[in-house]
Amino acid sequence: MNYLQKNGDYELKVPDFEIFTREQLFFIYYGRSYCESRFNVLTKEVTGKDRVKEGQTRITKTLSNFEPFAKAFNCKVGSTMNPKDKCKIW
């Protein structure tokens, strides 16, 4: 989020993503950093670990407790991505 504050006047337009704000794009790309490959889905059969679920949990738990995310996407208080009681770490 510091990056967005430091580059406040700069508007990045990403093709096919023009409907999203800078803040929303920040969180979308944050989530993409945890995307899992098809290979990891196949490893579940071998290791028994669901790596895709691990990535989803990392994203959901982190962002649902981060107020700027809820504000950026107008998440309703009490929803999955904006619980009333948050674990504030930052």
C-alpha positions in Angstrom: 0.0 0.0 0.0 3.0 2.3 0.5 3.7 2.0 -3.2 0.2 3.3 -4.0 0.7 6.2 -1.7 4.1 7.2 -3.1 2.8 6.9 -6.7 -0.6 8.5 -6.0 -1.0 10.5 -9.3 0.0 7.6 -11.5 -2.9 5.8 -13.1 -1.9 2.4 -14.6 -4.4 1.1 -17.2 -4.1 -2.6 -17.7 -5.9 -4.0 -20.8 -9.2 -5.7 -19.9 -8.8 -4.5 -16.3 -9.8 -0.9 -16.8 -12.9 -1.3 -14.6 -10.7 -1.8 -11.5 -9.2 1.0 -9.4 -5.4 1.1 -8.5 -6.2 -0.3 -5.1 -8.2 -3.2 -6.5 -5.4 -4.0 -9.0 -2.9 -4.0 -6.2 -4.9 -6.7 -4.4 -5.7 -8.7 -7.6 -2.0 -8.9 -8.3 -1.2 -9.8 -4.7 -3.6 -12.7 -5.0 -2.1 -13.8 -8.3 1.3 -14.1 -6.5 -0.2 -17.0 -4.6 -1.7 -18.8 -7.6 -1.0 -22.4 -7.7 -0.1 -24.4 -10.9 -1.9 -27.5 -12.1 1.2 -29.4 -11.1 0.4 -28.7 -7.4 -3.1 -30.1 -7.9 -1.6 -33.3 -9.1 0.9 -33.4 -6.2 -2.1 -33.8 -3.8 -2.5 -37.3 -5.1 1.1 -38.1 -4.3 1.7 -36.1 -1.1 -1.8 -35.8 0.4 -1.3 -32.0 0.7 -3.7 -29.7 -1.0 -1.4 -26.9 -2.0 -4.2 -25.1 -3.9 -6.2 -24.8 -0.7 -3.1 -23.6 1.2 -2.8 -20.7 -1.3 -6.5 -19.8 -1.1 -6.4 -19.8 2.7 -3.3 -17.5 2.7 -5.1 -15.0 0.5 -8.5 -15.2 2.1 -7.3 -15.1 5.7 -4.8 -12.3 5.1 -7.0 -10.0 3.1 -10.2 -10.6 5.1 -8.3 -9.1 8.1 -7.0 -6.1 6.1 -9.3 -3.1 6.2 -7.9 -1.4 3.0 -9.0 -4.5 1.1 -12.5 -4.3 2.4 -12.6 -0.6 1.6 -11.2 -1.1 -2.0 -13.8 -3.7 -2.8 -16.7 -2.3 -0.7 -17.0 -5.6 1.2 -20.1 -5.6 3.5 -19.2 -5.8 7.2 -19.8 -9.4 8.4 -19.1 -10.9 5.0 -16.4 -13.5 4.5 -14.0 -10.9 3.2 -14.8 -8.3 5.8 -15.6 -10.0 9.2 -16.8 -7.8 12.0 -14.0 -9.1 14.3 -10.6 -8.9 12.6 -7.2 -10.0 13.7 -5.2 -6.8 13.4 -1.6 -7.5 12.9 -0.5 -4.3 11.0 
